[in-house]
């Protein structure tokens, strides 16, 4: 097709009329719908290999276009890009032929502009996401570059896309690295990060491709819902825009929920879905120091089991009948904050929660005289987040900090409901198959496994489970010393800041030089992780899964066996352990992984009886097998509990939505 003909067709083409705020209608389900989804999930899981085979049809199509694009002169690229955009926009859905043409073009431009050419496995992963699937791609397989294929196709098709990642650093890094490629395609890029005002956010969201974090995006949407109220019609919003001085459309941040590509999809869609999204504001009642002091005094006097019991798995405290009576007796002569039964018992529960369930350097840190929450999934600080309903003030008082203003919930929703509102939803991660049934049941998205470009040669050593923490650290130090003596780098994975500091103290005592990465060093994380594969390096890191920076092997490290990863404690899900293991042995490189655990680890406390029996009465391989088995059973129990909590949270959120619909309040 000639350049003039292409220009004419493009000039005559008009996009379909867009709604002012695009999103998928809420899906309301009854028990029968949920049961049907469970049955479908089994079928979806069983057909995973067939889906993977069908994806391969895109490769010869891309190769065919690729041959013609390689010889294009720079002057021929603009009309070729316009033609690709036209073909994508003509079809209601993403047509295979049009997608293949766009993939080949993006691959060619990436080679010319970035010096990076997409591998076939990246083409397969991108095609899966364009078709509305979740792609399981191993760590180190180039997910950042894979995303450019999906974003490029969406942008050329005129579909705004949000590329959702887990932290501001990754959003900014990926956007800046890939911006030259998008510019070559004639597409614009926006970045949404913490600290931006309304105008900056509106400007960012108005671009073709937006890089953002799940938290910033979801809270921006929730603020938009507060502005919009109960889904006013399109005509109403358009009339407001014509006549009102401050129309609601002018106060919105997003353009709607068109297409989302979620990086670390299992972390965002599954792990973080246990916690509701809450926007809070100043509470009507004041949480004064006397009330907080009295509540913590009461909590310290109550007896475990007799007055209350703690569910560590659910992170909740329950008062017994005797406990309720003791709270009532304690509150009899106190201020108005203690008069109502609901109010005084809530104060007691929050104080008990602060004392028994929230630990310094695990769930929060104290910095600059303030309590700062640690994201349990990424190990990062969240300085602009607060616990609501008085819990934050209880912890501040416990740590000797000034009390902040008490906050109450204004609006809330769950990640499940938020992401289900996207017209198109896809994503990628290294560990998706373990939760593919839940992903289908909740989001109606199938998972497909993308093969690695090179065979994985990582050495998996047997787990070691010992009786005490002291013995565990002795084993860890011995292994680190052995490996360090060879010159190979070591990565030690911990679950919390406190354990990372404990590990550091043990290494210092053994005169082993090392670097620590936890919630207090986030500004240096990219540099620390980038150096973790160098010869002789020892790195301690909290929640390394999801940090998003590849660990490249230094000179001569391959010959030493590559990076060795040691896990010091199991996480609540096997997937997260696998992500930690995946930091070594990327793209066919050598590497090794092992877990050195203790029966005193937090996750294993529930299985301590079985493990103690194994330690006392068995010897050798039988004891080791039983200990490892009990460790995995504890993890599976936590996985089932968290899945149940997510289901209950979604059900509760749907009930709230239906209830609030009668009041006219948003969410």
KAJO-V165196 format. One record per pair of residues at least 24 apart in sequence whose ideal C-beta (glycine too) atoms are under 7 Angstrom apart, sorted by sequence separation. I is the first residue (numbers start at 0). J is the second residue. D is the distance in whole Angstrom. If there is no record, write none. Layout:
i->[I & I]
j->[J & J]
d->[D & D]
//
This chain:
i->[80 & 121 & 125 & 191 & 226 & 301 & 370 & 418 & 513 & 514 & 515 & 516 & 517 & 532 & 79 & 167 & 191 & 226 & 370 & 512 & 513 & 569 & 122 & 167 & 318 & 415 & 511 & 513 & 606 & 117 & 121 & 181 & 561 & 569 & 603 & 606 & 98 & 223 & 370 & 483 & 561 & 562 & 563 & 564 & 565 & 566 & 567 & 568 & 605 & 115 & 155 & 223 & 297 & 318 & 476 & 480 & 560 & 561 & 143 & 147 & 154 & 222 & 223 & 318 & 370 & 532 & 565 & 603 & 98 & 117 & 363 & 369 & 480 & 506 & 544 & 557 & 560 & 569 & 571 & 602 & 605 & 154 & 297 & 316 & 368 & 479 & 550 & 557 & 568 & 602 & 147 & 151 & 219 & 220 & 365 & 368 & 472 & 476 & 569 & 219 & 544 & 568 & 596 & 60 & 64 & 68 & 316 & 365 & 544 & 602 & 60 & 64 & 68 & 93 & 174 & 316 & 503 & 543 & 549 & 552 & 173 & 353 & 357 & 502 & 57 & 61 & 65 & 69 & 109 & 352 & 60 & 64 & 68 & 316 & 349 & 359 & 543 & 170 & 293 & 316 & 349 & 353 & 499 & 61 & 65 & 170 & 349 & 353 & 490 & 57 & 61 & 65 & 105 & 170 & 314 & 499 & 105 & 346 & 350 & 354 & 488 & 290 & 307 & 349 & 353 & 488 & 167 & 311 & 488 & 496 & 102 & 105 & 162 & 164 & 166 & 290 & 309 & 488 & 493 & 495 & 162 & 165 & 309 & 488 & 491 & 494 & 159 & 160 & 161 & 162 & 163 & 164 & 165 & 204 & 486 & 488 & 489 & 490 & 491 & 492 & 493 & 494 & 163 & 204 & 205 & 298 & 486 & 101 & 161 & 163 & 204 & 297 & 301 & 490 & 101 & 201 & 492 & 200 & 284 & 294 & 298 & 483 & 154 & 163 & 294 & 297 & 298 & 490 & 98 & 101 & 154 & 213 & 483 & 161 & 197 & 221 & 294 & 295 & 299 & 222 & 294 & 298 & 221 & 150 & 213 & 218 & 479 & 93 & 217 & 295 & 218 & 58 & 61 & 569 & 573 & 93 & 58 & 57 & 87 & 502 & 569 & 113 & 571 & 572 & 112 & 113 & 571 & 55 & 87 & 88 & 112 & 488 & 54 & 57 & 87 & 88 & 487 & 498 & 498 & 571 & 84 & 109 & 112 & 9 & 54 & 83 & 108 & 487 & 490 & 492 & 5 & 12 & 54 & 486 & 487 & 492 & 14 & 485 & 488 & 489 & 490 & 491 & 492 & 493 & 494 & 108 & 492 & 493 & 2 & 5 & 9 & 12 & 108 & 487 & 489 & 491 & 494 & 5 & 8 & 105 & 482 & 0 & 478 & 492 & 475 & 475 & 490 & 159 & 163 & 160 & 163 & 159 & 160 & 161 & 162 & 163 & 164 & 165 & 295 & 158 & 159 & 163 & 164 & 294 & 158 & 160 & 165 & 291 & 295 & 165 & 291 & 295 & 286 & 80 & 163 & 292 & 80 & 153 & 271 & 291 & 270 & 279 & 286 & 279 & 288 & 150 & 266 & 277 & 149 & 291 & 146 & 288 & 286 & 478 & 286 & 142 & 285 & 475 & 284 & 474 & 281 & 282 & 373 & 282 & 283 & 471 & 281 & 282 & 471 & 280 & 457 & 471 & 279 & 280 & 457 & 470 & 279 & 456 & 279 & 280 & 455 & 468 & 279 & 467 & 133 & 277 & 278 & 456 & 460 & 468 & 128 & 278 & 364 & 460 & 462 & 463 & 464 & 465 & 466 & 467 & 453 & 454 & 456 & 457 & 458 & 459 & 460 & 463 & 277 & 361 & 452 & 453 & 457 & 462 & 464 & 276 & 360 & 361 & 457 & 275 & 276 & 360 & 361 & 275 & 276 & 360 & 275 & 276 & 380 & 358 & 378 & 379 & 360 & 378 & 433 & 434 & 272 & 276 & 380 & 433 & 272 & 379 & 14 & 271 & 272 & 430 & 373 & 268 & 267 & 430 & 430 & 466 & 429 & 268 & 429 & 366 & 364 & 364 & 268 & 259 & 259 & 264 & 266 & 464 & 258 & 264 & 265 & 378 & 464 & 256 & 258 & 262 & 264 & 378 & 256 & 257 & 258 & 259 & 260 & 261 & 262 & 263 & 265 & 269 & 377 & 462 & 256 & 257 & 260 & 265 & 376 & 464 & 264 & 269 & 377 & 462 & 265 & 376 & 268 & 268 & 225 & 224 & 221 & 193 & 221 & 217 & 220 & 217 & 437 & 20 & 441 & 166 & 165 & 166 & 19 & 18 & 19 & 19 & 19 & 20 & 22 & 21 & 22 & 415 & 20 & 21 & 413 & 21 & 413 & 416 & 18 & 413 & 412 & 412 & 410 & 411 & 410 & 149 & 266 & 145 & 263 & 142 & 136 & 138 & 131 & 133 & 137 & 132 & 133 & 134 & 135 & 136 & 131 & 133 & 135 & 135 & 128 & 135 & 133 & 128 & 124 & 133 & 265 & 133 & 135 & 140 & 132 & 135 & 140 & 131 & 132 & 133 & 134 & 135 & 136 & 132 & 135 & 137 & 132 & 134 & 127 & 127 & 124 & 312 & 123 & 312 & 120 & 120 & 120 & 313 & 120 & 118 & 168 & 273 & 273 & 273 & 272 & 275 & 273 & 275 & 169 & 165 & 165 & 164 & 44 & 43 & 44 & 26 & 54 & 50 & 23 & 40 & 43 & 51 & 23 & 50 & 51 & 22 & 23 & 23 & 40 & 47 & 39 & 40 & 47 & 21 & 47 & 43 & 36 & 37 & 36 & 139 & 229 & 229 & 228 & 229 & 228 & 227 & 138 & 225 & 224 & 224 & 138 & 137 & 138 & 221 & 139 & 140 & 138 & 139 & 27 & 25]
j->[104 & 145 & 149 & 215 & 250 & 325 & 394 & 442 & 537 & 538 & 539 & 540 & 541 & 556 & 104 & 192 & 216 & 251 & 395 & 537 & 538 & 594 & 148 & 193 & 344 & 441 & 537 & 539 & 632 & 144 & 148 & 208 & 588 & 596 & 630 & 633 & 126 & 251 & 398 & 511 & 589 & 590 & 591 & 592 & 593 & 594 & 595 & 596 & 633 & 144 & 184 & 252 & 326 & 347 & 505 & 509 & 589 & 590 & 173 & 177 & 184 & 252 & 253 & 348 & 400 & 562 & 595 & 633 & 129 & 148 & 394 & 400 & 511 & 537 & 575 & 588 & 591 & 600 & 602 & 633 & 636 & 186 & 329 & 348 & 400 & 511 & 582 & 589 & 600 & 634 & 180 & 184 & 252 & 253 & 398 & 401 & 505 & 509 & 602 & 253 & 578 & 602 & 630 & 95 & 99 & 103 & 351 & 400 & 579 & 637 & 96 & 100 & 104 & 129 & 210 & 352 & 539 & 579 & 585 & 588 & 210 & 390 & 394 & 539 & 95 & 99 & 103 & 107 & 147 & 390 & 99 & 103 & 107 & 355 & 388 & 398 & 582 & 210 & 333 & 356 & 389 & 393 & 539 & 102 & 106 & 211 & 390 & 394 & 531 & 99 & 103 & 107 & 147 & 212 & 356 & 541 & 148 & 389 & 393 & 397 & 531 & 334 & 351 & 393 & 397 & 532 & 212 & 356 & 533 & 541 & 148 & 151 & 208 & 210 & 212 & 336 & 355 & 534 & 539 & 541 & 209 & 212 & 356 & 535 & 538 & 541 & 207 & 208 & 209 & 210 & 211 & 212 & 213 & 252 & 534 & 536 & 537 & 538 & 539 & 540 & 541 & 542 & 212 & 253 & 254 & 347 & 535 & 151 & 211 & 213 & 254 & 347 & 351 & 540 & 152 & 252 & 543 & 252 & 336 & 346 & 350 & 535 & 207 & 216 & 347 & 350 & 351 & 543 & 152 & 155 & 208 & 267 & 537 & 216 & 252 & 276 & 349 & 350 & 354 & 278 & 350 & 354 & 278 & 208 & 271 & 276 & 537 & 152 & 276 & 354 & 278 & 119 & 122 & 630 & 634 & 156 & 122 & 122 & 152 & 567 & 634 & 179 & 637 & 638 & 179 & 180 & 638 & 123 & 155 & 156 & 180 & 556 & 123 & 126 & 156 & 157 & 556 & 567 & 568 & 641 & 155 & 180 & 183 & 81 & 126 & 155 & 180 & 559 & 562 & 564 & 78 & 85 & 127 & 559 & 560 & 565 & 88 & 559 & 562 & 563 & 564 & 565 & 566 & 567 & 568 & 183 & 567 & 568 & 78 & 81 & 85 & 88 & 184 & 563 & 565 & 567 & 570 & 82 & 85 & 184 & 563 & 82 & 565 & 579 & 565 & 567 & 582 & 254 & 259 & 257 & 260 & 257 & 258 & 259 & 260 & 261 & 262 & 263 & 393 & 257 & 258 & 262 & 263 & 393 & 258 & 260 & 266 & 392 & 396 & 267 & 393 & 397 & 389 & 184 & 267 & 396 & 185 & 258 & 376 & 396 & 376 & 385 & 392 & 387 & 396 & 260 & 376 & 387 & 260 & 402 & 260 & 402 & 402 & 595 & 405 & 262 & 405 & 595 & 405 & 595 & 404 & 405 & 496 & 406 & 407 & 595 & 406 & 407 & 596 & 406 & 583 & 597 & 406 & 407 & 584 & 597 & 407 & 584 & 408 & 409 & 584 & 597 & 409 & 597 & 264 & 408 & 409 & 587 & 591 & 599 & 260 & 410 & 496 & 592 & 594 & 595 & 596 & 597 & 598 & 599 & 586 & 587 & 589 & 590 & 591 & 592 & 593 & 596 & 411 & 495 & 586 & 587 & 591 & 596 & 598 & 411 & 495 & 496 & 592 & 411 & 412 & 496 & 497 & 412 & 413 & 497 & 413 & 414 & 518 & 497 & 517 & 518 & 500 & 518 & 573 & 574 & 413 & 417 & 521 & 574 & 414 & 521 & 157 & 414 & 415 & 574 & 518 & 414 & 414 & 577 & 578 & 614 & 578 & 418 & 581 & 519 & 518 & 519 & 426 & 418 & 421 & 426 & 428 & 626 & 421 & 427 & 428 & 541 & 627 & 420 & 422 & 426 & 428 & 542 & 421 & 422 & 423 & 424 & 425 & 426 & 427 & 428 & 430 & 434 & 542 & 627 & 422 & 423 & 426 & 431 & 542 & 630 & 431 & 437 & 545 & 630 & 434 & 545 & 438 & 442 & 410 & 410 & 410 & 383 & 412 & 414 & 417 & 417 & 642 & 227 & 649 & 377 & 377 & 379 & 233 & 233 & 236 & 237 & 248 & 251 & 255 & 255 & 256 & 649 & 255 & 256 & 648 & 257 & 649 & 652 & 255 & 652 & 652 & 666 & 665 & 666 & 666 & 425 & 545 & 427 & 545 & 427 & 427 & 429 & 423 & 425 & 429 & 425 & 426 & 427 & 428 & 429 & 425 & 427 & 429 & 431 & 425 & 432 & 431 & 427 & 427 & 438 & 574 & 444 & 446 & 451 & 444 & 447 & 452 & 444 & 445 & 446 & 447 & 448 & 449 & 446 & 449 & 451 & 447 & 449 & 447 & 449 & 449 & 637 & 449 & 640 & 449 & 450 & 451 & 644 & 452 & 452 & 525 & 641 & 644 & 645 & 645 & 648 & 648 & 652 & 547 & 545 & 547 & 547 & 435 & 435 & 436 & 419 & 447 & 445 & 419 & 436 & 439 & 447 & 420 & 447 & 448 & 420 & 421 & 422 & 439 & 446 & 439 & 440 & 447 & 422 & 448 & 445 & 439 & 440 & 440 & 549 & 660 & 663 & 663 & 665 & 665 & 665 & 578 & 665 & 665 & 666 & 581 & 581 & 582 & 666 & 585 & 586 & 585 & 586 & 653 & 656]
d->[7 & 4 & 5 & 5 & 5 & 6 & 5 & 6 & 4 & 5 & 5 & 4 & 4 & 6 & 6 & 4 & 7 & 6 & 5 & 7 & 7 & 7 & 7 & 6 & 6 & 5 & 6 & 6 & 6 & 6 & 7 & 6 & 5 & 6 & 6 & 5 & 7 & 5 & 6 & 6 & 4 & 5 & 5 & 5 & 6 & 4 & 6 & 7 & 6 & 6 & 7 & 6 & 7 & 7 & 6 & 7 & 5 & 4 & 5 & 5 & 7 & 7 & 6 & 7 & 6 & 5 & 6 & 5 & 6 & 6 & 7 & 6 & 7 & 7 & 5 & 6 & 6 & 7 & 7 & 5 & 7 & 4 & 5 & 5 & 6 & 6 & 6 & 6 & 5 & 6 & 6 & 6 & 4 & 6 & 5 & 7 & 5 & 5 & 5 & 6 & 3 & 7 & 6 & 7 & 6 & 5 & 4 & 7 & 5 & 6 & 7 & 5 & 6 & 5 & 4 & 5 & 6 & 6 & 6 & 6 & 6 & 6 & 6 & 5 & 7 & 5 & 4 & 6 & 7 & 6 & 3 & 4 & 4 & 7 & 6 & 7 & 6 & 4 & 6 & 7 & 5 & 4 & 5 & 5 & 7 & 6 & 5 & 5 & 6 & 6 & 5 & 7 & 6 & 6 & 6 & 5 & 6 & 7 & 5 & 7 & 6 & 7 & 6 & 5 & 6 & 5 & 6 & 7 & 6 & 6 & 6 & 4 & 7 & 7 & 6 & 5 & 5 & 7 & 6 & 6 & 7 & 6 & 7 & 7 & 7 & 7 & 7 & 6 & 5 & 5 & 6 & 6 & 7 & 6 & 5 & 4 & 5 & 5 & 5 & 6 & 5 & 7 & 7 & 5 & 7 & 6 & 5 & 6 & 6 & 5 & 6 & 6 & 7 & 7 & 5 & 6 & 5 & 5 & 7 & 4 & 4 & 7 & 4 & 6 & 7 & 6 & 5 & 7 & 6 & 6 & 5 & 5 & 6 & 6 & 7 & 6 & 7 & 5 & 7 & 7 & 4 & 5 & 6 & 5 & 7 & 6 & 6 & 7 & 5 & 7 & 7 & 6 & 6 & 6 & 6 & 7 & 6 & 6 & 7 & 7 & 5 & 6 & 4 & 5 & 5 & 6 & 7 & 7 & 5 & 6 & 5 & 6 & 5 & 4 & 4 & 5 & 7 & 6 & 7 & 6 & 4 & 5 & 5 & 5 & 5 & 6 & 6 & 4 & 6 & 6 & 5 & 6 & 6 & 5 & 5 & 7 & 7 & 6 & 5 & 5 & 5 & 5 & 5 & 5 & 5 & 5 & 7 & 7 & 4 & 5 & 6 & 6 & 7 & 6 & 7 & 6 & 6 & 5 & 6 & 7 & 5 & 6 & 6 & 5 & 6 & 6 & 6 & 6 & 6 & 7 & 7 & 5 & 4 & 5 & 5 & 5 & 4 & 5 & 6 & 5 & 7 & 6 & 7 & 7 & 5 & 6 & 6 & 5 & 6 & 7 & 6 & 7 & 5 & 6 & 7 & 7 & 6 & 5 & 6 & 5 & 5 & 7 & 5 & 5 & 7 & 7 & 6 & 6 & 5 & 7 & 6 & 6 & 7 & 7 & 4 & 6 & 6 & 5 & 7 & 5 & 6 & 4 & 7 & 6 & 7 & 6 & 7 & 4 & 7 & 6 & 6 & 4 & 4 & 7 & 3 & 7 & 6 & 6 & 6 & 5 & 6 & 5 & 6 & 6 & 5 & 5 & 5 & 6 & 6 & 5 & 6 & 5 & 6 & 7 & 4 & 5 & 5 & 6 & 5 & 6 & 6 & 6 & 6 & 5 & 4 & 6 & 4 & 7 & 5 & 4 & 6 & 3 & 7 & 6 & 7 & 6 & 7 & 7 & 6 & 5 & 6 & 4 & 5 & 7 & 7 & 4 & 5 & 7 & 5 & 7 & 6 & 6 & 7 & 5 & 6 & 7 & 6 & 7 & 6 & 5 & 4 & 5 & 5 & 6 & 5 & 4 & 5 & 7 & 7 & 5 & 6 & 5 & 6 & 6 & 5 & 7 & 6 & 6 & 7 & 7 & 5 & 3 & 7 & 4 & 7 & 6 & 5 & 4 & 6 & 5 & 7 & 7 & 5 & 4 & 4 & 5 & 4 & 5 & 5 & 3 & 6 & 5 & 6 & 5 & 6 & 5 & 6 & 7 & 6 & 5 & 7 & 6 & 6 & 7 & 5 & 7 & 6 & 7 & 7 & 7 & 5 & 7 & 5 & 7 & 6 & 7 & 6 & 5 & 6 & 7 & 7 & 6 & 6 & 6 & 6 & 5 & 5 & 6 & 6 & 7 & 5 & 3 & 4 & 5 & 5 & 6 & 6 & 5 & 6 & 6 & 7 & 5 & 6 & 5 & 6 & 6 & 5 & 7 & 5 & 7 & 5 & 5 & 5 & 5 & 6 & 6 & 5 & 6 & 5 & 4 & 7 & 6 & 6 & 7 & 7 & 4 & 4 & 6 & 5 & 7 & 6 & 6 & 6 & 5 & 6 & 6 & 7 & 7 & 6 & 7 & 5 & 5 & 6 & 5 & 5 & 7 & 6 & 5 & 5 & 5 & 5 & 7 & 5 & 7 & 5 & 5 & 6 & 6 & 7 & 7 & 5 & 5 & 7 & 6 & 5 & 5 & 5 & 6 & 7 & 7 & 4 & 5 & 7 & 7 & 6 & 7 & 6 & 6 & 7 & 6 & 7 & 4 & 5 & 5 & 5 & 5 & 6 & 4 & 6 & 5 & 4 & 7 & 6 & 5 & 6 & 6 & 7 & 5 & 7 & 6 & 5 & 6 & 7 & 6 & 7 & 7 & 6 & 7 & 7 & 5 & 5 & 5 & 4 & 6 & 6 & 7 & 3 & 7 & 6 & 5 & 7 & 7]
//
